[in-house]
Amino acid sequence: MARIGLEGTKLGRFEVLSLLGRGGMGEVYDAVDPSLGRHVALKILPPDLAADQRRLARFIQEARAASALNHPNLVSIYEIGSQDDVHFIAMEKIDGSTLAATLSRDKLPLRRALDIVAQVGDAIAAAHAAGITHRDLKPANIMLSSGGHPKVLDFGLAKLREAETSESAATDVRMTQSGVILGTAGYMSPEQALGKPADHRADIFSLGCILYEAVSGQRAFVAGSSIDTLHKVINDDPAPIRDAPPELQRIVRKAMAKDPNARYQSAREMAIDLRDLMRQIETPSRRSIRPILIGATVAAIAIAAIVIGVRRSDVQPVADRQVAGVPLRTLAVLPFKPMSPDARDPYLELGIADTLITKLSSTGQIIVRPTSAVRKYMEIDQDPVAAGRELKADTVLDGSIQRLADRIRVTVRLVRVSDSRPLWAGQYDDKFTDLFALEDSMTQKVAAALALKLSNEQQQRSAKHYTDDSEAYDLYLRGRYYLTKSTLDDTRKGIEYFKLAIDKDPRYALAYSGLADGYILLGQPFIASGARPKDILPRAKAAAIKALEIDDSLGQAHFSLGHAMELYDWDWAGAEREFKRAIELTPQYPWAHFWYAEYLRAMGRLEDSLAETTRGKQLDPLDPWIDSELGYHFMVARQYDRAIAEFQKAIAANPSFGAAYGGLGWCYEKKKMYPEAIAAMEKEPTLSGGNDSALSSLGHVYAVSGRRSEAQKILSDLQKRSKRVYVSPCLIAYMHLGLGDADQAIAWLEKGYEERDPWMIWLKSAPQWDDLRSDKRFQDLLRRIF
């Protein structure tokens, strides 16, 4: 029953103007929000359906699902409300018409149809990434704005997955139990038509139906009744689209496969294929006649390869390494995305990217952004070109991946950031045990697309395998995944995975190198692991040595060995030798330059340190640690104003990076700007997880600024903690120094000497210890260390 008389009334703050339309799930009115002067569309549940608790729950579910989404191709939800017995959603009002109304007049031009469906695919991919399945995708639920921009609406049949509350989950079970059909005949998937449970791939089938209709002007499935239409959906394939390119026929077939496992596993993957097809269609119109004639044979071969659908296929547009005379010098390899949001494997997604980064970096002919820089781009709906711009990369490698039992499927493309032009695309379907060959192939294809000329030695280096055991490799990827998080718990998890990888393959040099890295992280003072350096750092050294016994060309292992020799052995010449060897073998690894710069700064060699810092920043301009390095450089140089300026830049770029606030506070303290120093220092413990170093620095500035009772409280807490777990004696010494007790400061530094505390390496150059430099006991300590 229709609701009568809402025109001219108010619902909440909205003034209802006129009826826009009516559907099975309610009426939609034009309304205005007087406070903003904005027109909205009010969707209202009719009173006879509002009394039905099941329908009402479905209405509220739609609101919750849609309001959680934020995408330019999804209708925005402004408010969910009720007044008396009227339940409503206030949403974005689109001036335009539905895709259904547009298609009722005629089919769309091919490029226009591909563009609309690709944009809808982007929107649906965003919904799937948020755990939401539309379940009733059809042309009537796609609005085309007056400018032709598609917007998906009506999540009335949306299904929230794991994130839903137990109450809404129970509602969803009742809605999707076997035999209950949800959706629209002619657009629903076969599994929906059979009343079976359906996941996000049902939307992909519906998207295929929409694509078919948009380019052909005919519905894919139509019959005299809904029952007959459902029969066709379940049993029949639509007729081939007349005069459609073979690639389009392939995309439609794949999207509308009866078996969900044979379809595209993500809407994003389908959207990528549609855009690639758009570029293929556009390319001839941009060329002169002569290049078309010359390239006709090559193009025919490329198209034939696509149609045949070989097990490994590559589409390789002509690549150049120049953009208006500027060489393509930097590449970002993004974490691979899952083809199915339900089957994420973050270890594999980041691990393959990490492997390709290592292989491509080894060529020495292009700067490849490190894994630490690209790790944050693991979101499913991440725009690769936008990520490339942020990373200041000329090109970006973007891929999708799916692991099914013993098989792995990968789609990958190389894109030029300046104009989004694809330089190469590839598709792979292999056994997981062939993953090493797959990675080699991708490396070779990317190198060829970038016109890199590799020597035999470089080719061998990029194709090098460190294990033939796929299980050991999988465990190694998991270890690297956790290590990149740099938290205490994750570092410990990473170490355990490296040990398991070594158990599977005792000759796995990379796993030993990863193990060394993990122990080095646990030995770092800022991690505050509570482990004694004597227990951790010798293990790092032993693992690095074992890795190098197996393979002396591992730059990462030389780096870990150098770090252990610096932090624990205080073998300065040996540490520098290993750092230099690491940089020689892996010149593009930014952290090798970062830690070598730290070593040089600790030694007081500031000019050399600045050169390494600058190089590290060129290789990874976004890393917060490297971004803060210039601040620490000028702090050690006692140029506090310049240091403050650099720390402020680092904080502006990374507002949540605690160590930059610590450095800023130290510089303010040296300038006796105590309120500013305290304000900065008080932020560091919260942002850095309350580690011992941040607390010691805060306590020190409390002490020198006159807030002694607060300083004493922090000192007492650190000393109590040191009775349970390892706390750096240097940090307690620094607290005593702030309180003016030089004798206790020296006594605790002597304990640091006995423990081989890593903080001791800064005694020679750091300004924090300037108040002790005239003390003969301190000078004697320096002679024993350096």
C-alpha positions in Angstrom: 0.0 0.0 0.0 1.4 3.4 -1.0 1.9 6.1 1.7 -0.4 9.0 1.1 0.3 12.7 1.9 4.0 12.9 2.7 4.5 15.8 0.2 4.7 19.0 2.2 5.5 17.3 5.5 8.8 17.1 7.4 10.7 14.0 8.4 13.3 14.9 10.9 15.0 18.0 9.5 14.0 17.2 5.9 11.1 18.9 4.0 9.4 16.4 1.7 8.7 17.9 -1.8 7.5 15.3 -4.3 7.4 11.6 -5.1 10.3 10.5 -7.3 9.5 6.8 -7.7 8.2 3.6 -6.1 9.7 0.1 -5.8 9.4 -3.2 -3.9 11.4 -1.9 -1.0 9.8 1.5 -0.6 9.1 5.0 -2.0 11.6 7.6 -2.9 10.9 11.3 -2.4 12.6 14.5 -3.4 13.3 16.4 -0.2 15.4 19.3 1.0 17.7 19.8 4.0 17.1 23.5 5.0 20.2 23.6 7.2 22.4 22.9 4.2 20.1 24.0 1.3 20.7 20.6 -0.2 18.3 18.4 -2.1 18.3 14.7 -1.0 16.5 11.6 -2.0 14.4 10.1 0.9 13.8 6.4 0.7 10.8 5.4 2.8 9.5 2.0 3.8 5.7 1.8 3.3 3.7 1.3 6.6 2.4 -2.2 5.7 6.0 -3.4 5.2 7.3 -1.5 8.3 5.1 -3.7 10.4 6.9 -6.7 9.0 10.0 -7.0 11.2 11.9 -9.1 8.6 11.4 -6.4 6.0 12.2 -3.7 8.4 15.4 -5.5 9.3 16.3 -5.7 5.6 15.7 -2.0 5.2 18.0 -1.1 8.2 20.5 -3.6 6.8 20.5 -1.7 3.5 21.2 1.5 5.4 24.0 0.1 7.4 25.6 -1.5 4.4 25.4 1.6 2.1 26.4 4.1 4.8 29.6 2.2 5.4 30.8 2.9 1.9 32.6 5.9 0.4 33.3 5.8 -3.3 32.6 8.2 -6.2 30.6 5.6 -8.0 28.4 4.8 -5.0 25.4 6.9 -3.9 26.3 8.6 -0.6 24.2 8.1 2.5 23.7 11.2 4.7 21.4 10.0 7.4 19.4 7.0 8.7 16.3 7.9 10.8 12.7 7.4 11.8 9.9 9.6 12.9 6.8 8.1 14.5 6.3 4.9 12.4 8.1 6.2 9.3 11.6 4.8 8.6 13.8 6.6 6.1 17.2 7.0 4.6 18.4 10.4 3.3 20.8 9.9 0.4 22.5 11.7 -2.4 20.0 12.9 -5.0 21.3 12.2 -8.6 20.0 14.4 -11.4 19.8 12.1 -14.3 18.2 8.7 -15.2 18.8 5.1 -14.6 21.0 2.9 -16.9 17.8 0.9 -17.5 16.0 3.9 -18.9 19.0 4.7 -21.1 19.2 1.2 -22.4 15.5 1.1 -23.1 16.2 3.6 -25.9 19.2 2.0 -27.5 22.5 0.2 -26.8 25.5 2.3 -25.8 28.5 3.1 -27.9 31.1 0.4 -27.2 33.6 2.6 -25.4 30.9 4.3 -23.4 29.5 0.9 -22.3 32.9 -0.3 -21.3 33.6 2.9 -19.3 30.3 2.7 -17.4 30.7 -1.0 -16.5 34.4 -0.5 -15.5 33.3 2.3 -13.1 30.5 0.2 -11.7 33.1 -2.6 -11.2 35.3 -0.2 -9.2 32.3 0.7 -7.0 31.4 -3.0 -6.4 35.0 -3.8 -5.7 35.0 -1.1 -3.0 31.8 -2.6 -1.5 33.3 -6.1 -1.6 36.5 -4.8 0.1 34.2 -3.5 2.9 32.6 -6.9 3.3 29.4 -6.1 1.5 27.7 -7.9 -1.4 25.0 -6.0 -3.4 23.0 -9.1 -4.5 20.6 -7.1 -6.7 22.9 -5.4 -9.2 20.9 -4.4 -12.4 20.6 -1.4 -14.7 17.7 -0.1 -12.7 20.0 0.2 -9.7 22.6 2.3 -11.6 22.0 6.0 -11.9 23.7 8.0 -14.7 24.1 11.6 -13.6 23.5 14.5 -16.0 27.2 14.3 -16.8 27.0 10.6 -17.5 28.7 9.5 -14.3 27.4 6.1 -13.0 26.3 5.7 -9.4 25.3 2.4 -7.8 22.3 2.5 -5.4 19.8 0.3 -3.6 21.7 -2.1 -1.3 18.3 -3.5 -0.3 19.5 -7.0 -0.7 23.0 -6.4 0.5 24.6 -9.0 2.7 27.1 -8.0 5.4 29.6 -10.7 6.0 31.8 -11.3 9.0 31.7 -7.8 10.3 28.0 -7.8 10.9 26.5 -8.1 14.4 25.1 -11.4 15.6 21.6 -10.1 15.3 22.0 -9.0 11.7 23.8 -12.2 11.0 20.8 -14.2 12.2 18.6 -12.1 10.0 20.8 -12.8 7.0 20.7 -16.5 7.5 16.9 -16.4 7.4 17.1 -14.3 4.2 19.5 -16.6 2.4 18.4 -20.0 3.6 18.1 -22.6 0.8 15.0 -22.1 -1.3 14.7 -18.3 -0.7 15.5 -16.4 -3.9 16.9 -12.9 -3.6 17.6 -10.7 -6.7 16.0 -9.9 -10.0 15.4 -12.6 -12.7 17.6 -12.0 -15.7 20.4 -10.4 -13.6 20.9 -12.8 -10.7 23.5 -15.5 -10.7 22.7 -19.2 -11.1 23.4 -19.8 -7.4 20.9 -17.1 -6.5 18.4 -18.5 -9.0 18.8 -21.9 -7.3 18.2 -20.4 -3.8 21.8 -21.3 -2.8 24.1 -19.2 -0.6 25.9 -16.6 -2.8 29.0 -14.6 -2.2 30.5 -11.5 -3.9 31.0 -13.4 -7.1 27.2 -13.2 -7.6 27.7 -9.5 -8.2 30.3 -10.2 -10.9 27.8 -12.4 -12.7 25.2 -9.6 -12.6 27.9 -7.2 -13.8 28.5 -9.5 -16.8 24.7 -9.4 -17.5 24.8 -5.6 -17.4 27.9 -5.5 -19.7 26.2 -7.8 -22.2 23.1 -5.6 -22.4 25.0 -2.4 -22.5 27.0 -3.4 -25.6 24.4 -5.6 -27.4 21.2 -3.7 -26.6 19.6 -7.1 -25.6 19.2 -8.7 -22.2 21.3 -11.8 -21.7 18.5 -13.8 -20.3 14.8 -13.1 -21.1 11.8 -15.3 -21.5 8.0 -15.2 -21.2 8.0 -15.5 -17.4 10.3 -15.1 -14.4 10.4 -18.9 -13.9 11.5 -19.4 -17.5 14.0 -16.6 -17.2 15.5 -18.3 -14.1 15.7 -21.5 -16.1 17.8 -19.8 -18.8 20.0 -18.3 -16.1 20.7 -21.7 -14.7 21.0 -23.7 -17.9 21.7 -21.6 -20.9 24.5 -19.4 -22.2 23.6 -16.1 -23.9 24.2 -15.8 -27.6 27.5 -14.3 -28.7 27.4 -10.5 -29.1 27.4 -9.6 -32.8 30.5 -7.8 -34.1 32.1 -7.6 -30.7 35.9 -7.8 -30.4 37.1 -11.3 -29.3 38.5 -9.9 -26.1 35.1 -8.5 -25.1 33.5 -11.9 -25.8 36.1 -13.4 -23.5 35.4 -10.9 -20.7 31.6 -11.5 -20.9 32.0 -15.3 -20.9 34.3 -15.1 -17.9 32.1 -12.8 -15.9 29.0 -14.9 -16.7 30.4 -18.3 -16.0 27.9 -20.6 -14.3 30.5 -21.9 -11.9 31.6 -19.1 -9.5 35.1 -20.5 -9.4 35.4 -20.0 -13.2 34.4 -16.3 -13.0 36.5 -13.3 -12.3 37.3 -13.6 -8.7 37.2 -9.9 -8.1 35.3 -7.0 -9.7 38.6 -5.0 -9.7 40.2 -7.6 -12.0 37.2 -7.4 -14.4 37.4 -3.5 -14.4 41.2 -3.8 -15.2 40.4 -6.0 -18.3 37.7 -3.6 -19.5 40.1 -0.6 -19.3 42.8 -2.6 -21.1 40.2 -3.3 -23.8 39.3 0.4 -24.0 43.0 1.2 -24.6 43.3 -1.4 -27.3 40.2 0.1 -29.0 41.6 3.6 -28.8 45.1 2.9 -29.9 44.6 2.7 -33.7 42.8 6.1 -33.9 45.9 7.7 -32.4 48.4 6.4 -35.0 49.2 7.4 -38.5 48.3 5.0 -41.3 51.9 3.9 -41.8 52.5 2.6 -38.3 49.2 0.7 -38.5 50.3 -1.1 -41.6 53.8 -1.8 -40.3 52.4 -3.1 -37.0 49.5 -5.1 -38.4 51.2 -8.5 -38.3 52.5 -7.9 -34.7 49.0 -6.8 -33.6 47.4 -9.8 -35.2 49.8 -12.1 -33.4 49.0 -10.3 -30.1 45.3 -10.6 -30.5 45.6 -14.3 -31.5 47.5 -15.0 -28.3 44.7 -13.4 -26.3 42.0 -15.4 -28.1 43.8 -18.7 -27.9 44.2 -18.1 -24.1 47.6 -19.8 -23.6 48.5 -20.9 -20.1 50.9 -18.0 -19.8 49.9 -14.9 -21.8 51.5 -11.5 -22.2 50.2 -8.4 -23.8 53.1 -6.1 -24.5 52.3 -2.6 -25.9 55.4 -0.9 -27.4 57.3 0.4 -24.4 59.7 3.3 -24.2 61.8 4.5 -21.4 61.3 8.2 -22.2 58.4 10.5 -21.2 58.9 13.8 -23.0 62.7 13.2 -22.9 62.7 12.1 -19.2 64.0 8.6 -18.6 61.9 6.1 -16.6 64.2 5.7 -13.6 62.0 4.6 -10.7 59.6 1.7 -10.2 57.2 0.9 -7.4 56.1 -2.7 -7.1 52.9 -2.7 -5.1 51.7 -5.5 -2.9 49.6 -7.8 -5.0 45.8 -7.7 -4.4 43.5 -10.7 -3.9 41.3 -11.6 -6.8 38.7 -12.6 -4.1 38.4 -10.5 -0.9 37.3 -13.8 0.9 40.7 -15.4 0.2 43.3 -13.0 1.2 46.9 -14.2 1.7 48.7 -11.1 2.9 52.0 -13.1 3.2 51.9 -14.0 -0.5 50.6 -10.6 -1.6 53.4 -8.8 0.0 55.9 -11.6 -0.4 55.8 -11.8 -4.2 56.1 -8.0 -4.4 59.1 -8.2 -2.1 60.7 -10.9 -4.3 60.2 -8.9 -7.4 61.6 -5.8 -5.7 64.7 -7.8 -4.8 65.1 -9.2 -8.3 64.5 -5.9 -10.2 66.8 -4.0 -7.8 69.6 -6.5 -8.5 69.7 -5.3 -12.1 71.2 -2.0 -10.9 69.6 -0.1 -13.8 66.5 1.3 -12.2 65.6 2.5 -8.7 63.0 0.2 -7.2 61.1 1.5 -4.1 61.7 -0.9 -1.2 59.2 -3.1 0.5 59.1 -0.9 3.5 57.8 1.9 1.3 55.1 0.0 -0.5 53.8 -2.0 2.4 51.1 0.5 3.2 49.4 0.1 -0.2 47.8 -3.3 0.7 44.3 -2.0 0.5 42.2 -3.8 -2.1 40.8 -0.6 -3.6 44.2 1.2 -3.8 44.6 3.2 -6.9 48.0 2.1 -8.3 48.7 5.3 -10.3 47.9 7.5 -7.2 50.3 5.3 -5.2 53.0 5.7 -7.8 52.6 9.4 -7.7 52.9 9.4 -3.9 56.0 7.2 -4.1 57.5 9.6 -6.7 57.9 6.6 -9.1 57.9 6.8 -12.9 56.3 3.4 -13.3 54.2 1.1 -11.1 53.8 -2.7 -11.2 50.3 -3.7 -10.0 49.0 -7.2 -9.8 46.2 -9.5 -8.5 46.7 -13.0 -7.1 44.7 -16.0 -6.1 45.9 -19.3 -4.6 43.5 -22.2 -5.1 44.8 -25.5 -3.5 48.0 -26.2 -5.4 47.5 -23.6 -8.1 48.2 -19.9 -8.3 46.7 -17.4 -10.6 48.3 -14.0 -11.2 47.4 -11.0 -13.4 50.0 -8.2 -13.5 50.5 -5.0 -15.4 53.2 -2.3 -15.6 51.8 1.2 -15.9 53.5 4.5 -16.6 52.5 6.9 -13.9 52.6 10.1 -15.9 49.7 9.2 -18.2 48.4 5.8 -16.9 49.7 4.1 -20.1 50.1 0.3 -19.7 53.6 -0.8 -20.8 53.1 -4.5 -20.3 50.4 -6.9 -19.0 50.6 -10.6 -18.2 48.4 -13.4 -17.0 49.7 -16.6 -15.3 48.0 -19.8 -14.2 50.5 -22.2 -12.7 51.1 -24.8 -10.0 52.2 -23.1 -6.7 55.4 -25.1 -7.0 56.2 -23.2 -10.2 56.0 -19.9 -8.4 59.7 -19.4 -8.8 59.5 -19.7 -12.6 56.5 -17.3 -12.6 58.5 -14.7 -10.6 61.4 -15.1 -13.0 59.1 -14.6 -16.0 57.6 -11.4 -14.5 61.0 -10.0 -13.8 62.2 -10.6 -17.4 59.0 -9.2 -18.9 59.2 -6.0 -16.7 62.9 -5.6 -17.6 62.1 -5.9 -21.3 59.1 -3.5 -21.0 61.4 -0.9 -19.4 64.1 -1.6 -22.1 66.6 -2.6 -19.5 69.7 -4.2 -21.1 70.9 -6.8 -18.6 74.3 -8.5 -18.8 74.6 -12.2 -18.3 75.7 -11.7 -14.7 72.7 -9.4 -14.0 70.3 -11.9 -15.6 71.7 -14.7 -13.5 71.5 -12.5 -10.3 67.8 -11.6 -11.0 66.9 -15.2 -11.7 68.6 -16.6 -8.6 66.6 -19.0 -6.4 67.6 -19.5 -2.8 65.4 -22.6 -2.2 63.6 -25.1 -4.4 61.2 -26.0 -1.5 57.9 -24.1 -2.0 56.9 -24.8 1.6 60.1 -23.2 2.9 59.6 -20.3 0.6 56.0 -19.8 1.9 57.3 -19.8 5.5 60.0 -17.3 4.6 57.4 -15.0 3.1 55.4 -15.1 6.3 58.5 -14.3 8.3 59.3 -11.3 6.1 55.7 -10.1 6.3 55.8 -10.0 10.1 59.3 -8.5 10.2 58.2 -5.5 8.1 55.7 -4.5 10.8 58.6 -3.8 13.2 56.6 -4.4 16.4 57.9 -6.6 19.2 55.2 -9.3 18.9 55.4 -9.3 15.1 59.2 -9.5 15.1 59.0 -12.6 17.3 56.5 -14.2 15.0 58.8 -13.4 12.0 61.7 -15.1 13.8 59.7 -18.3 14.4 58.7 -18.5 10.7 62.3 -18.1 9.6 63.3 -21.0 12.0 60.5 -23.1 10.4 61.8 -22.3 6.9 65.3 -23.3 7.9 63.9 -26.6 9.3 62.4 -27.3 5.9 65.6 -26.3 4.0 68.8 -26.0 6.1 70.6 -24.5 3.2 68.1 -21.6 2.8 70.5 -18.6 3.0 67.7 -16.0 2.8 65.9 -17.5 5.8 69.2 -17.3 7.9 69.5 -13.7 6.7 65.9 -13.0 7.8 66.6 -14.6 11.1 69.6 -12.3 11.6 67.4 -9.3 10.8 64.9 -10.4 13.4 67.4 -10.7 16.1 68.9 -7.3 15.1 65.5 -5.8 15.5 65.0 -7.4 19.0 68.4 -6.0 19.9 67.5 -2.4 18.9 66.9 -0.2 22.0 63.8 1.4 20.5 62.0 -2.0 20.3 62.3 -2.4 24.1 62.2 -6.2 23.8 63.4 -6.7 27.4 66.1 -9.1 26.1 69.7 -8.6 27.1 72.1 -7.7 24.2 74.3 -10.7 25.2 71.4 -13.0 24.6 70.2 -11.6 21.3 72.9 -9.9 19.2 75.3 -12.9 19.2 72.5 -14.9 17.7 72.1 -12.2 15.0 75.8 -12.5 14.2 75.7 -16.3 14.0 72.7 -16.3 11.7 74.3 -13.7 9.4 77.6 -15.7 9.3 75.7 -18.9 8.5 73.8 -17.1 5.6 77.1 -15.9 4.2 78.7 -19.3 4.5 76.0 -20.5 2.2 75.9 -17.5 -0.1 78.5 -14.7 0.3 76.6 -12.5 -2.2 73.7 -11.8 0.1 73.9 -8.0 0.7 71.3 -8.2 3.4 73.3 -10.7 5.4 76.4 -8.5 5.2 74.3 -5.6 6.5 73.1 -7.7 9.5 76.6 -8.9 10.2 77.9 -5.3 10.2 75.1 -4.2 12.4 75.9 -6.9 15.0 79.6 -6.0 14.9 78.7 -2.4 15.5 76.1 -2.7 18.2 77.7 -5.6 20.2 81.3 -6.3 19.2 82.2 -2.6 18.9 84.4 -3.8 16.0 84.3 -0.5 14.1 86.5 -1.4 11.2 84.8 -4.8 10.7 81.3 -3.1 10.9 82.3 -0.6 8.2 83.7 -3.3 6.0 80.4 -5.2 6.1 78.3 -2.1 5.6 80.3 -1.2 2.5 80.0 -4.7 1.1 76.3 -4.7 1.7 75.9 -1.4 -0.2 78.2 -2.8 -3.0 75.9 -5.8 -3.4 72.6 -4.0 -2.8 73.1 -0.4 -3.7 69.4 0.3 -3.9 68.6 -1.0 -0.4 67.8 2.3 1.5 68.2 0.8 5.0 71.8 -0.2 4.2 72.5 3.5 3.6 70.4 4.5 6.6 72.3 2.3 9.1 75.6 3.1 7.5 74.8 6.8 8.0 74.0 6.0 11.6 77.3 4.3 12.0 79.2 7.2 10.5 77.3 9.7 12.7 78.1 7.7 15.8 81.8 7.8 14.7 81.5 11.6 14.3 82.1 11.5 10.5 79.3 13.9 9.7 80.1 14.7 6.1 80.2 11.1 5.1 77.0 10.4 7.1 75.2 13.2 5.3 76.1 11.7 1.9 74.6 8.3 2.9 71.5 9.9 4.5 70.9 11.8 1.2 71.3 8.6 -0.8 68.9 6.7 1.4 66.3 9.5 1.1 66.6 9.4 -2.7 65.8 5.7 -2.6 63.0 5.9 -0.2 61.6 9.5 0.1 58.7 8.5 2.3 60.2 6.4 5.1 59.6 8.2 8.4 63.0 7.1 9.8 64.9 8.2 6.8 62.8 11.3 6.6 64.0 12.2 10.2 67.6 11.4 9.5 68.5 15.0 8.5 67.2 16.2 11.8 69.4 13.8 13.7 72.4 14.7 11.5 72.1 18.4 12.3 71.4 17.6 16.0 74.7 15.7 16.3 76.4 18.6 14.4 75.0 20.9 17.2 73.1 22.9 14.5 69.9 22.9 16.5 67.8 25.4 14.5 68.4 23.4 11.3 67.7 20.2 13.1 64.4 21.6 14.4 63.4 22.6 10.9 64.1 19.1 9.6 62.2 17.4 12.4 59.2 19.7 11.8 59.2 18.7 8.1 59.4 15.1 9.1 56.4 15.5 11.5 54.4 17.3 8.9 54.9 14.3 6.6 54.4 11.7 9.3 52.4 13.2 12.2 52.3 9.8 14.1 56.0 9.1 14.0 57.2 9.3 17.6 60.9 9.3 17.0 60.7 12.7 15.2 59.1 14.2 18.3 61.9 12.8 20.4 64.6 14.4 18.3 62.6 17.7 18.2 62.4 17.7 22.0 66.1 17.1 22.4 66.9 20.1 20.2 64.4 22.3 22.1 66.0 21.2 25.3 69.5 22.1 24.1 68.1 25.6 23.3 66.6 25.7 26.8 63.1 26.0 25.3 61.7 23.7 27.9 57.9 24.1 27.4 58.4 23.3 23.7 60.7 20.4 24.6 58.2 18.9 27.1 55.3 19.3 24.6 57.3 17.3 22.0 58.7 14.7 24.4 55.2 14.0 25.9 53.9 12.9 22.5 56.7 10.4 21.9 55.8 7.8 24.5 52.2 7.6 23.3 53.2 7.4 19.6 56.1 5.0 20.2 54.2 2.6 22.5 55.8 3.9 25.7 59.2 2.5 25.0 62.0 3.0 27.5 63.9 5.5 25.4 61.0 7.8 25.0 60.3 7.7 28.8 64.0 8.3 29.6 64.1 11.4 27.3 60.8 12.7 28.9 62.2 12.2 32.4 65.4 14.0 31.5 63.7 17.1 30.2 61.4 17.1 33.3 64.5 17.0 35.4 66.4 19.8 33.7 63.3 22.0 33.5 62.7 21.8 37.3 59.9 19.2 37.4 62.1 16.8 39.5 59.3 14.9 41.2 58.0 13.8 37.8 61.5 12.9 36.7 62.1 10.9 39.9 58.8 9.0 39.2 59.9 7.9 35.7 63.4 7.0 37.0 61.9 4.9 39.7 59.6 3.1 37.2 62.6 2.3 34.9 64.7 1.0 37.7 61.9 -1.3 39.0 61.3 -2.5 35.4 65.1 -3.2 35.1 64.8 -5.8 37.9 62.3 -7.8 35.8 63.6 -7.4 32.2 66.5 -5.8 30.5 66.4 -1.9 30.4 69.3 -0.1 28.8 71.6 1.2 31.5 72.4 4.1 29.3 68.8 5.3 29.6 68.9 5.2 33.4 72.3 7.0 33.3 70.7 9.7 31.1 68.0 10.2 33.8 70.6 10.6 36.5 72.5 13.0 34.4 69.4 15.2 34.0 69.0 15.1 37.8 72.5 16.4 38.2 74.0 13.1 39.6 77.1 12.6 37.5 78.4 9.8 39.8 75.3 7.7 39.3 75.4 8.5 35.6 78.9 7.1 35.2 78.1 4.1 37.4 75.2 3.1 35.1 77.3 3.7 32.0 79.8 1.3 33.4 76.9 -1.2 33.6 76.2 -0.5 30.0 79.8 -1.2 29.1 79.6 -4.6 30.9 76.3 -5.5 29.1 77.5 -4.3 25.7 74.5 -2.0 25.6 73.8 -0.8 22.0 73.1 2.8 23.2 76.8 3.0 24.2 77.8 3.6 20.5 76.4 7.2 20.8 78.7 8.3 23.7 81.3 9.6 21.3 79.1 12.0 19.2 75.7 12.6 20.7 75.1 16.0 22.4 73.1 14.3 25.1 76.4 13.4 26.8 78.1 16.8 26.5 77.8 17.5 30.2 80.1 14.6 30.9 82.8 15.2 28.3 85.2 16.9 30.8 84.8 14.0 33.3 88.0 11.8 33.2 85.9 8.7 34.0 83.8 9.4 30.9 87.0 10.0 28.8 88.4 6.7 30.0 85.1 4.9 29.1 85.4 6.4 25.5 88.9 5.1 25.2 87.9 1.6 26.1 85.0 1.6 23.6 86.4 3.5 20.6 
